[in-house]
Amino acid sequence: VKRKYTIKDYYADKNTPSPRPSDLGPIQKLGNALYFSCSLYKFPGDLHSNHQVVLTFDLVSEKTNYIFPFPKSYDQGFWGSPFKYICSLEKGPQVDRYFVSFPIDPYIYESDLNGRVLNKYYIGSKYFDEIPALYPNADYGLKKNRDFEKEDIYSLSTPDFVKLIYDKYRNVYYRLTYLRPDKDEVKKGNS
């Protein structure tokens, strides 16, 4: 390790989104910045679409910035486990933009490097029409006595969009989905 950076101060930034890089949401380098998929530390108490879910770290200035809000679909209900809230980022052939996919949203979003939405594309699935919310009220995540078992069963038995992959040889994007088992199979441990 030649250099170490602090991307997020977890003590000072109690409710800002937290970076969640993974195989499904790897860190992307675009221009002079690193782009991280994020998840909320806790549910906000206001509209999700008021919160940014992509963290950028500029390698030159060493400054962080939060960009790109949750889509309004997240304001329409409570979607269960935290992985239903983590976006997937993918760069493509143009160096000044990237694409964002959310687990419960049928659209993908084309964005500039500052998080401004340039285009929105419907890329649903032929295997399901929509992903129903676990609860119709997004504020359910604020409850102190939540039913985590019910949330887990719901989350593992409803489909979601998990990743975008750009194929530079065919100039096409693939959107991966999880087509999950039904609730009874999840209760039996078959998830």
Solvent accessible surface area in square Angstrom, and as a share of the most:
residue,aa,sasa,rsa
1,V,180,1.03
2,K,209,0.88
3,R,145,0.53
4,K,178,0.75
5,Y,77,0.29
6,T,106,0.61
7,I,41,0.21
8,K,17,0.07
9,D,64,0.33
10,Y,109,0.42
11,Y,187,0.71
12,A,74,0.58
13,D,48,0.25
14,K,120,0.51
15,N,44,0.23
16,T,44,0.26
17,P,8,0.05
18,S,1,0.00
19,P,18,0.11
20,R,101,0.37
21,P,61,0.39
22,S,62,0.40
23,D,132,0.68
24,L,70,0.35
25,G,2,0.02
26,P,45,0.28
27,I,76,0.39
28,Q,14,0.06
29,K,105,0.45
30,L,9,0.04
31,G,46,0.45
32,N,93,0.47
33,A,13,0.10
34,L,42,0.21
35,Y,6,0.02
36,F,13,0.06
37,S,0,0.00
38,C,0,0.00
39,S,3,0.02
40,L,19,0.09
41,Y,128,0.49
42,K,121,0.51
43,F,26,0.11
44,P,25,0.16
45,G,41,0.40
46,D,71,0.37
47,L,95,0.47
48,H,3,0.01
49,S,17,0.11
50,N,88,0.45
51,H,38,0.17
52,Q,62,0.27
53,V,0,0.00
54,V,0,0.00
55,L,1,0.00
56,T,13,0.08
57,F,2,0.01
58,D,47,0.25
59,L,56,0.28
60,V,114,0.66
61,S,60,0.39
62,E,77,0.34
63,K,142,0.60
64,T,59,0.34
65,N,86,0.44
66,Y,56,0.21
67,I,12,0.06
68,F,6,0.03
69,P,47,0.29
70,F,2,0.01
71,P,14,0.09
72,K,142,0.60
73,S,30,0.19
74,Y,0,0.00
75,D,23,0.12
76,Q,121,0.54
77,G,0,0.00
78,F,0,0.00
79,W,16,0.06
80,G,0,0.00
81,S,11,0.07
82,P,83,0.52
83,F,74,0.31
84,K,0,0.00
85,Y,5,0.02
86,I,43,0.22
87,C,3,0.02
88,S,3,0.02
89,L,1,0.00
90,E,23,0.10
91,K,82,0.35
92,G,17,0.17
93,P,86,0.54
94,Q,91,0.40
95,V,126,0.73
96,D,70,0.36
97,R,57,0.21
98,Y,1,0.00
99,F,22,0.09
100,V,0,0.00
101,S,2,0.01
102,F,0,0.00
103,P,6,0.04
104,I,8,0.04
105,D,5,0.03
106,P,37,0.23
107,Y,70,0.26
108,I,9,0.05
109,Y,18,0.07
110,E,8,0.04
111,S,0,0.00
112,D,22,0.11
113,L,51,0.25
114,N,122,0.63
115,G,9,0.08
116,R,151,0.55
117,V,66,0.38
118,L,50,0.25
119,N,65,0.34
120,K,112,0.48
121,Y,87,0.33
122,Y,128,0.49
123,I,71,0.36
124,G,26,0.25
125,S,25,0.16
126,K,174,0.74
127,Y,143,0.54
128,F,28,0.12
129,D,135,0.70
130,E,134,0.60
131,I,11,0.05
132,P,77,0.48
133,A,32,0.24
134,L,28,0.14
135,Y,47,0.18
136,P,119,0.75
137,N,86,0.44
138,A,15,0.12
139,D,68,0.35
140,Y,23,0.09
141,G,7,0.07
142,L,85,0.42
143,K,108,0.46
144,K,191,0.81
145,N,137,0.70
146,R,44,0.16
147,D,69,0.36
148,F,117,0.49
149,E,125,0.56
150,K,94,0.40
151,E,4,0.02
152,D,69,0.36
153,I,24,0.12
154,Y,9,0.04
155,S,0,0.00
156,L,56,0.28
157,S,16,0.10
158,T,12,0.07
159,P,24,0.15
160,D,1,0.01
161,F,6,0.03
162,V,21,0.12
163,K,27,0.11
164,L,1,0.01
165,I,66,0.33
166,Y,39,0.15
167,D,19,0.10
168,K,139,0.59
169,Y,184,0.70
170,R,175,0.64
171,N,102,0.52
172,V,61,0.35
173,Y,56,0.21
174,Y,90,0.34
175,R,35,0.13
176,L,74,0.37
177,T,42,0.24
178,Y,90,0.34
179,L,97,0.48
180,R,54,0.20
181,P,45,0.29
182,D,88,0.46
183,K,108,0.46
184,D,91,0.47
185,E,59,0.26
186,V,15,0.09
187,K,131,0.55
188,K,143,0.61
189,G,59,0.57
190,N,81,0.41
191,S,89,0.57
